[in-house]
Amino acid sequence: MTPPLDVLVVGAGPTGLALAAQLRSHGTRFRVVDRSLDRVRESRALGIQPRTLEVLAGFGVSEELVARGNPAMGLRLHLGRRTVSVPLFDIGATDTPYPFLLFLAQSETESVLGEHLAARDVTIERGTEVVGLERRGREVVARLRGRDGAEETVTARYVVGCDGAHSTVRAQAGIGFEGYSYPQTYLLADLEVDGLEPGAVHSYMTGSGMLFFFPLGSPAPWRMLAMRPSDAPDTKVTLPLLEGIAERYGALGLTLRDPVWMTDFRLHNRGAARYRSGPLFLAGDAAHIHSPAGAQGMNTGIQDALNLGWKLALVCRGAAREELLDTYGAERAPVGRDVRRFTDRAFVIGTSPHPVLRFARARLVPRLAPLAGHATAPRRRVFRTVSELGIHYRRSPASTTGPRRPRRGPRAGDRLPDLPRGLQDRVAAPGWHLLLTGPPQLWPDERLAPVLADRADLVTVHRLGHRSPWPGVAQALVRPDGHLGYVARGTEQGGLRAYVDRWLPAEPA
């Protein structure tokens, strides 16, 4: 009899592939199934944020993503006869090795992750769908149907639904998907555009709405996104239709040609009522969908997966308590709600037919846009939000501050700031990493041994001496997802030991 899986991953989009990469790095027993016969060939999601590149760097794929993509640093606002240049990521990007928004087709992102998994003997089972889930005690029995119609039964400790907005896992779990639909219809196309300055995002803003051109590179140089005007014919998307809408939004003097892909679609803003139901979990679009404003969707899904993956891996190998899995929803559900709220506001401001907002887009934005380059504080806040570098888990049960709280530096739950390259590479390795600063005599092995007893293969110790990456922090325990679980100002060991005993109490199997 085949032994039960640790995890069944349902869905092989970017979220499912990222989860598979992390489970593979921990040696977890898992399978990945997807009802589609092939990965996507259209671009769909097109932007990779700095934080996503950071969390994927541990798998060695970020440099390949950057090599295939198009880093964009500027926005060109076309306001009638005026064009205003606004830097995108020139402020607030000093603590990341990826200070840019990377434009890359989703198909290419999936290709890179798929190649990474194939090199590690992970098979993506295409054309296989989940047709039933049944809980039996502490396990889940999944009924799978292959492309030939044959069915098989698989037993797993946990099932993760990365299967999109119409998630089968969410339906089987009985989890609600609450929210609403936007009334407008949108047009999308990947195509050639003559007359656009390369290497920048181009936005045409009018009272009727907005038109965007994003520098994509592949499968076509540009991605066009526009709202279909309410009085435009509701017909099939054609090149003449796109040309007419571009002209209507003020994109004059451009030649649109050679479309690779064209479609229209409706947008929704919905979120799962909860991210877990017993052994069933949701991640990515199965947990939250929203407008594409800010290029947040795919990035949020990948970070869902990498928050959940290491927790599942440790619990499955007996190296962490089951309650660690409860922190997944506690940490990621607030992020999902914030993303939905942020994208909704940005989307409504850019597209609403309300007279006040139409007036603001047509009259106020052209006057205020030239001042954007001088508004450093607002731009810094926007950057930290859009780049997702500002995401933290300070309120999580898995974020603890020692007896003496540091006056400066990062707090428990924060993302680990950028480190010197050599140390950054070591900390990016799977597992927990304990950073200790101060002279060596403060951290003798005999003092650390009782704290890290039976966790030596989980926690790697890095003695930094006086080369502290931040002042005021003597101890920092970095979680496998790159966030700080425990920080302390002093050299006391009691707080660290209590943290380790709570979350990593068992001897690894």
C-alpha positions as CSV (number, residue, x, y, z in Angstrom):
1,M,0.0,0.0,0.0
2,T,1.3,3.5,-0.9
3,P,2.2,5.5,2.2
4,P,0.1,8.6,2.8
5,L,1.5,11.9,1.3
6,D,2.4,14.7,3.6
7,V,0.9,17.3,1.3
8,L,-1.3,17.3,-1.8
9,V,-0.9,20.5,-3.7
10,V,-3.9,21.3,-6.0
11,G,-3.0,23.8,-8.7
12,A,0.2,24.4,-10.6
13,G,0.2,28.1,-11.2
14,P,2.8,30.3,-9.6
15,T,1.4,29.8,-6.1
16,G,1.4,26.0,-6.4
17,L,4.8,25.8,-8.0
18,A,6.3,28.0,-5.3
19,L,4.8,25.8,-2.6
20,A,6.2,22.7,-4.3
21,A,9.7,24.3,-4.5
22,Q,9.6,24.9,-0.8
23,L,8.3,21.5,0.1
24,R,10.9,19.9,-2.1
25,S,13.7,21.9,-0.3
26,H,12.6,20.4,3.0
27,G,12.3,16.9,1.7
28,T,8.5,16.7,2.2
29,R,6.5,13.9,0.5
30,F,4.0,15.7,-1.8
31,R,2.3,15.6,-5.2
32,V,1.2,18.5,-7.4
33,V,-1.9,18.1,-9.6
34,D,-3.5,20.5,-12.0
35,R,-6.6,20.0,-14.1
36,S,-5.2,22.0,-17.0
37,L,-3.3,20.1,-19.6
38,D,-0.5,22.7,-19.9
39,R,0.8,25.7,-18.1
40,V,-0.5,29.1,-19.2
41,R,0.9,30.5,-22.4
42,E,-0.7,34.0,-22.0
43,S,0.9,36.6,-19.8
44,R,-1.9,37.2,-17.3
45,A,0.0,38.4,-14.3
46,L,3.0,40.4,-15.4
47,G,4.8,42.1,-12.5
48,I,7.2,40.6,-9.9
49,Q,7.7,42.7,-6.8
50,P,11.0,43.1,-5.0
51,R,9.8,41.1,-2.0
52,T,8.8,38.2,-4.2
53,L,12.3,38.1,-5.8
54,E,13.8,38.1,-2.3
55,V,11.8,35.1,-1.1
56,L,12.4,33.2,-4.3
57,A,16.2,33.9,-4.1
58,G,16.6,31.0,-1.7
59,F,15.7,28.6,-4.5
60,G,18.2,30.1,-6.9
61,V,15.6,31.2,-9.4
62,S,15.5,35.0,-8.9
63,E,18.5,35.8,-11.1
64,E,17.0,33.8,-14.0
65,L,13.7,35.7,-13.5
66,V,15.5,39.0,-13.7
67,A,17.5,37.8,-16.7
68,R,14.2,37.0,-18.6
69,G,12.3,40.1,-17.4
70,N,12.3,43.8,-17.9
71,P,13.1,45.9,-14.8
72,A,11.1,49.1,-15.0
73,M,12.1,52.2,-13.0
74,G,9.9,54.9,-14.5
75,L,6.3,55.9,-15.2
76,R,5.3,58.2,-18.0
77,L,2.0,60.0,-17.4
78,H,0.5,61.2,-20.6
79,L,-1.8,64.0,-19.7
80,G,-3.2,65.5,-22.9
81,R,-0.3,67.3,-24.6
82,R,2.0,67.0,-21.6
83,T,4.0,64.0,-20.5
84,V,5.2,63.8,-16.9
85,S,8.0,61.4,-15.8
86,V,7.6,59.9,-12.4
87,P,10.3,57.6,-10.9
88,L,8.8,54.4,-9.6
89,F,11.3,52.8,-7.2
90,D,13.9,55.4,-6.5
91,I,12.9,56.0,-2.9
92,G,12.7,53.5,-0.1
93,A,14.6,50.7,-2.0
94,T,18.0,50.9,-0.3
95,D,17.5,47.6,1.7
96,T,16.8,45.2,-1.1
97,P,19.0,43.7,-3.9
98,Y,16.0,44.1,-6.2
99,P,15.0,47.8,-6.2
100,F,12.7,47.6,-9.2
101,L,9.4,46.2,-10.5
102,L,10.2,43.3,-12.8
103,F,7.9,42.9,-15.7
104,L,7.7,39.3,-16.8
105,A,4.9,37.3,-18.3
106,Q,3.3,34.8,-15.9
107,S,4.1,32.1,-18.4
108,E,7.8,32.8,-18.1
109,T,7.5,32.8,-14.3
110,E,5.9,29.4,-14.4
111,S,8.5,28.2,-16.8
112,V,11.4,29.2,-14.5
113,L,9.7,27.6,-11.5
114,G,8.8,24.5,-13.5
115,E,12.4,24.0,-14.7
116,H,13.6,24.4,-11.1
117,L,11.2,21.6,-10.0
118,A,12.0,19.3,-13.0
119,A,15.7,19.5,-12.2
120,R,14.8,18.1,-8.7
121,D,12.7,15.3,-10.1
122,V,9.3,16.9,-9.2
123,T,6.6,16.0,-11.7
124,I,3.6,18.2,-12.3
125,E,0.7,16.0,-12.9
126,R,-1.2,17.9,-15.6
127,G,-4.7,16.9,-16.6
128,T,-5.5,15.6,-13.2
129,E,-8.3,17.1,-11.2
130,V,-9.7,16.7,-7.7
131,V,-13.2,15.4,-7.8
132,G,-13.7,14.8,-4.1
133,L,-12.2,15.3,-0.7
134,E,-13.1,13.3,2.4
135,R,-11.7,13.7,5.9
136,R,-10.9,10.5,7.7
137,G,-9.5,11.1,11.2
138,R,-6.3,13.1,10.8
139,E,-6.0,12.5,7.1
140,V,-7.7,13.5,3.9
141,V,-8.7,11.1,1.2
142,A,-8.7,12.8,-2.2
143,R,-10.3,11.3,-5.3
144,L,-8.4,12.2,-8.4
145,R,-9.5,11.9,-12.1
146,G,-6.8,11.7,-14.8
147,R,-7.0,13.0,-18.4
148,D,-8.1,9.5,-19.5
149,G,-11.0,9.5,-17.1
150,A,-9.5,6.9,-14.7
151,E,-9.8,7.7,-11.0
152,E,-7.5,7.0,-8.1
153,T,-7.6,7.6,-4.4
154,V,-4.8,9.4,-2.6
155,T,-4.4,9.9,1.1
156,A,-2.6,13.0,2.5
157,R,-2.1,14.7,5.8
158,Y,-2.8,18.1,4.3
159,V,-4.3,19.5,1.1
160,V,-3.5,23.0,-0.1
161,G,-5.8,24.6,-2.7
162,C,-3.8,26.7,-5.1
163,D,-6.4,26.2,-7.7
164,G,-7.6,29.7,-8.4
165,A,-10.8,31.7,-8.0
166,H,-13.0,28.7,-8.8
167,S,-11.2,26.6,-6.2
168,T,-12.4,23.0,-5.8
169,V,-10.6,22.7,-2.5
170,R,-12.4,25.8,-1.2
171,A,-15.8,24.5,-2.2
172,Q,-15.0,21.1,-0.7
173,A,-13.9,22.8,2.5
174,G,-17.2,24.7,2.7
175,I,-15.3,28.1,2.9
176,G,-17.2,31.2,1.7
177,F,-15.7,33.5,-0.9
178,E,-17.1,36.9,-0.1
179,G,-17.0,40.1,-2.0
180,Y,-18.3,41.8,-5.2
181,S,-17.7,42.3,-8.9
182,Y,-16.8,45.5,-10.6
183,P,-19.3,46.7,-13.3
184,Q,-16.8,47.6,-15.9
185,T,-15.3,45.3,-18.6
186,Y,-11.6,45.5,-19.4
187,L,-9.5,44.8,-22.5
188,L,-6.1,43.1,-22.4
189,A,-3.6,42.5,-25.2
190,D,0.0,41.6,-25.7
191,L,1.2,43.2,-28.8
192,E,3.8,45.4,-30.6
193,V,3.4,49.2,-30.2
194,D,5.4,51.6,-32.3
195,G,6.0,55.1,-30.8
196,L,6.4,54.2,-27.1
197,E,9.5,54.9,-25.2
198,P,10.9,51.6,-24.0
199,G,11.7,50.6,-20.4
200,A,8.9,52.5,-18.8
201,V,5.2,52.2,-17.9
202,H,3.0,54.5,-19.9
203,S,-0.4,55.7,-18.5
204,Y,-3.0,57.7,-20.4
205,M,-5.5,59.3,-18.0
206,T,-8.8,60.9,-18.9
207,G,-12.0,61.5,-17.2
208,S,-13.4,58.4,-18.8
209,G,-10.8,56.1,-17.3
210,M,-7.2,55.0,-17.9
211,L,-5.1,53.2,-20.4
212,F,-1.8,51.4,-19.6
213,F,1.1,50.1,-21.6
214,F,3.5,47.9,-19.7
215,P,7.0,46.9,-21.0
216,L,6.6,43.1,-21.1
217,G,9.3,41.8,-23.5
218,S,7.8,38.3,-24.0
219,P,5.6,37.0,-25.6
220,A,5.3,40.5,-27.0
221,P,7.0,43.8,-26.2
222,W,3.9,45.5,-24.6
223,R,0.9,44.6,-22.5
224,M,-2.1,46.9,-23.1
225,L,-4.7,47.2,-20.4
226,A,-7.8,49.5,-20.8
227,M,-11.3,49.9,-19.6
228,R,-13.9,49.4,-22.3
229,P,-15.9,52.6,-22.5
230,S,-19.5,52.2,-21.4
231,D,-20.7,53.3,-24.8
232,A,-18.3,51.1,-26.8
233,P,-19.7,48.1,-28.6
234,D,-19.6,44.9,-26.6
235,T,-18.0,42.9,-29.4
236,K,-15.1,40.5,-29.8
237,V,-11.8,42.1,-29.1
238,T,-10.0,43.0,-32.3
239,L,-7.1,45.1,-33.2
240,P,-9.3,47.9,-34.7
241,L,-11.2,48.0,-31.5
242,L,-8.0,48.4,-29.5
243,E,-6.8,51.1,-31.9
244,G,-10.0,53.0,-31.5
245,I,-10.0,52.8,-27.7
246,A,-6.3,53.8,-27.5
247,E,-7.1,56.9,-29.6
248,R,-10.1,57.7,-27.5
249,Y,-7.9,57.7,-24.3
250,G,-5.4,60.1,-26.0
251,A,-2.7,57.6,-27.1
252,L,-2.2,59.4,-30.4
253,G,0.6,58.8,-32.8
254,L,1.0,55.1,-31.7
255,T,0.9,52.1,-34.1
256,L,-0.6,49.0,-32.5
257,R,0.2,45.8,-34.4
258,D,0.9,42.0,-34.3
259,P,-1.2,41.1,-31.3
260,V,-0.2,37.8,-29.7
261,W,-3.1,37.6,-27.4
262,M,-6.3,39.6,-26.9
263,T,-9.2,39.2,-24.5
264,D,-11.7,41.0,-22.3
265,F,-12.6,40.2,-18.8
266,R,-14.5,41.3,-15.6
267,L,-12.8,42.0,-12.3
268,H,-13.8,40.9,-8.8
269,N,-12.8,41.7,-5.3
270,R,-13.3,38.6,-3.1
271,G,-11.7,36.9,-0.1
272,A,-12.0,33.6,1.6
273,A,-13.8,33.7,4.9
274,R,-10.8,31.8,6.4
275,Y,-7.6,30.3,5.0
276,R,-7.9,26.9,6.8
277,S,-10.5,24.3,7.5
278,G,-8.8,21.5,9.5
279,P,-6.3,19.8,7.1
280,L,-7.4,21.9,4.1
281,F,-5.6,25.2,3.3
282,L,-6.1,27.9,0.7
283,A,-3.4,30.1,-1.0
284,G,-3.3,32.5,-3.9
285,D,-6.4,33.2,-5.9
286,A,-8.2,30.5,-4.1
287,A,-8.0,32.8,-1.0
288,H,-8.2,36.3,-2.5
289,I,-8.8,37.9,-5.9
290,H,-8.8,41.6,-6.7
291,S,-8.0,44.2,-9.4
292,P,-4.5,44.2,-11.0
293,A,-3.7,47.6,-9.6
294,G,-0.2,47.6,-8.2
295,A,0.7,44.1,-9.6
296,Q,-0.1,42.5,-6.3
297,G,-2.0,39.3,-7.1
298,M,0.6,36.7,-8.2
299,N,3.1,38.1,-5.7
300,T,0.7,37.8,-2.8
301,G,-0.1,34.2,-3.8
302,I,3.6,33.2,-4.0
303,Q,4.2,34.7,-0.6
304,D,1.2,32.8,0.8
305,A,2.8,29.6,-0.4
306,L,6.2,30.4,1.1
307,N,4.6,31.4,4.4
308,L,2.7,28.1,4.5
309,G,5.2,25.7,3.0
310,W,7.9,25.7,5.7
311,K,5.3,25.4,8.4
312,L,3.8,22.3,6.7
313,A,7.2,20.8,6.2
314,L,8.3,21.2,9.8
315,V,5.1,19.9,11.2
316,C,5.1,16.9,8.8
317,R,8.6,15.9,9.9
318,G,7.7,16.3,13.6
319,A,10.0,19.3,14.1
320,A,7.3,21.8,15.1
321,R,4.0,21.8,16.9
322,E,0.7,21.5,14.9
323,E,-0.3,24.9,16.3
324,L,2.3,26.5,14.1
325,L,-0.1,25.9,11.2
326,D,-2.6,28.2,12.8
327,T,-0.2,31.1,12.3
328,Y,-0.7,30.9,8.5
329,G,-4.1,32.4,8.5
330,A,-3.2,34.7,11.4
331,E,-0.4,36.1,9.3
332,R,-1.6,36.0,5.7
333,A,-5.3,36.8,6.0
334,P,-4.6,40.4,7.1
335,V,-2.2,40.7,4.2
336,G,-4.9,39.5,1.8
337,R,-7.4,42.0,3.2
338,D,-4.9,44.9,3.0
339,V,-4.1,44.0,-0.6
340,R,-7.8,43.9,-1.5
341,R,-8.4,47.2,0.2
342,F,-5.4,48.9,-1.4
343,T,-6.1,47.7,-4.9
344,D,-9.8,48.5,-4.6
345,R,-9.1,52.1,-3.7
346,A,-6.5,52.5,-6.5
347,F,-8.8,50.9,-9.0
348,V,-11.9,53.0,-8.1
349,I,-9.9,56.3,-8.2
350,G,-8.6,55.4,-11.7
351,T,-11.9,54.1,-13.2
352,S,-14.9,55.3,-11.3
353,P,-17.5,57.3,-13.4
354,H,-18.3,59.4,-10.3
355,P,-18.3,63.1,-11.4
356,V,-15.8,64.1,-8.7
357,L,-13.3,61.5,-9.6
358,R,-13.7,62.1,-13.3
359,F,-13.0,65.8,-12.6
360,A,-9.9,64.8,-10.6
361,R,-8.5,62.6,-13.3
362,A,-9.2,65.1,-16.1
363,R,-8.3,68.4,-14.3
364,L,-6.4,67.9,-11.0
365,V,-4.0,65.1,-11.9
366,P,-2.4,67.1,-14.8
367,R,-1.7,70.0,-12.4
368,L,-0.5,67.9,-9.5
369,A,1.5,65.3,-11.4
370,P,4.6,67.4,-11.9
371,L,4.9,67.7,-8.1
372,A,5.0,64.0,-7.6
373,G,8.8,63.8,-7.9
374,H,9.1,66.1,-4.9
375,A,6.7,64.3,-2.6
376,T,9.3,61.9,-1.2
377,A,7.4,60.8,2.0
378,P,4.2,59.7,0.2
379,R,6.2,58.0,-2.6
380,R,8.2,56.1,0.0
381,R,5.1,54.9,1.7
382,V,3.6,53.8,-1.7
383,F,6.8,52.0,-2.6
384,R,6.9,50.1,0.6
385,T,3.3,49.0,0.1
386,V,3.4,48.2,-3.6
387,S,6.8,46.4,-3.4
388,E,5.5,44.4,-0.5
389,L,8.7,45.0,1.4
390,G,6.6,46.6,4.2
391,I,4.7,43.4,5.0
392,H,5.2,42.3,8.6
393,Y,3.8,39.8,11.1
394,R,4.3,41.8,14.2
395,R,1.0,40.7,15.7
396,S,1.5,37.1,15.0
397,P,1.8,34.6,17.8
398,A,5.0,33.5,16.2
399,S,6.6,36.9,16.6
400,T,8.2,37.5,20.0
401,T,10.4,40.2,21.5
402,G,12.9,39.3,24.2
403,P,12.9,40.7,27.8
404,R,14.7,43.8,26.7
405,R,13.1,45.3,23.6
406,P,15.6,46.8,21.1
407,R,15.3,50.6,20.8
408,R,16.3,50.6,17.2
409,G,16.4,48.1,14.3
410,P,13.8,45.6,13.1
411,R,11.1,44.3,15.3
412,A,9.8,40.7,15.7
413,G,7.7,39.9,12.7
414,D,9.5,42.2,10.3
415,R,11.1,41.1,7.1
416,L,14.9,40.6,7.6
417,P,16.5,43.7,6.1
418,D,19.1,43.4,3.4
419,L,22.4,41.9,4.6
420,P,26.0,41.8,3.2
421,R,25.9,39.5,0.2
422,G,27.9,36.6,1.7
423,L,25.7,36.6,4.9
424,Q,22.5,37.0,2.8
425,D,23.3,33.9,0.8
426,R,23.9,31.9,4.0
427,V,20.7,33.1,5.7
428,A,18.7,32.3,2.5
429,A,19.4,28.6,3.0
430,P,16.5,26.5,4.3
431,G,15.9,26.4,8.0
432,W,16.1,28.8,10.9
433,H,19.1,31.2,11.4
434,L,20.2,32.7,14.6
435,L,22.2,35.9,14.2
436,L,24.3,36.9,17.3
437,T,26.2,40.2,17.6
438,G,28.8,41.3,20.0
439,P,32.1,39.8,21.1
440,P,32.5,36.0,21.0
441,Q,32.7,35.7,24.8
442,L,29.1,36.7,25.0
443,W,28.0,33.6,23.2
444,P,29.9,30.6,24.3
445,D,28.8,27.2,23.0
446,E,28.0,25.9,26.4
447,R,25.4,28.6,26.9
448,L,23.7,28.0,23.6
449,A,23.7,24.2,23.8
450,P,20.8,23.9,26.2
451,V,18.8,26.4,24.2
452,L,19.3,24.7,20.9
453,A,19.3,21.1,22.2
454,D,18.0,18.7,19.5
455,R,17.5,21.5,17.0
456,A,21.0,21.6,15.6
457,D,19.8,20.5,12.1
458,L,17.1,23.2,12.2
459,V,18.9,26.3,13.5
460,T,22.1,27.6,12.0
461,V,24.1,30.0,14.3
462,H,25.9,33.0,12.7
463,R,28.2,34.9,15.1
464,L,28.6,38.3,13.6
465,G,30.9,39.8,16.2
466,H,30.8,43.5,16.2
467,R,29.6,43.7,12.6
468,S,26.0,44.2,13.5
469,P,23.7,44.7,10.5
470,W,21.6,46.9,12.7
471,P,22.3,48.6,16.0
472,G,20.5,47.7,19.2
473,V,19.8,44.0,18.4
474,A,21.9,41.4,20.0
475,Q,19.8,38.3,19.0
476,A,17.7,37.8,15.9
477,L,16.1,34.4,15.0
478,V,15.2,34.4,11.3
479,R,12.4,32.1,10.3
480,P,12.6,30.1,7.1
481,D,10.5,32.6,5.2
482,G,12.9,35.5,6.0
483,H,10.9,37.1,8.7
484,L,12.2,37.6,12.3
485,G,10.6,35.3,14.8
486,Y,12.5,36.5,17.8
487,V,14.6,39.6,18.5
488,A,16.2,40.8,21.7
489,R,18.5,43.7,22.7
490,G,20.4,41.8,25.4
491,T,22.2,38.5,25.7
492,E,19.7,36.8,28.0
493,Q,18.9,33.3,26.8
494,G,15.6,32.7,28.6
495,G,13.4,34.4,26.0
496,L,15.1,32.6,23.1
497,R,14.7,29.3,24.9
498,A,11.0,29.9,25.6
499,Y,10.5,30.8,21.9
500,V,12.3,27.7,20.7
501,D,10.5,25.4,23.2
502,R,7.1,26.8,22.0
503,W,7.5,26.4,18.3
504,L,10.3,23.8,17.8
505,P,9.8,21.5,20.8
506,A,10.2,18.1,19.2
507,E,13.3,16.3,18.1
508,P,13.4,16.2,14.3
509,A,12.5,12.9,12.8
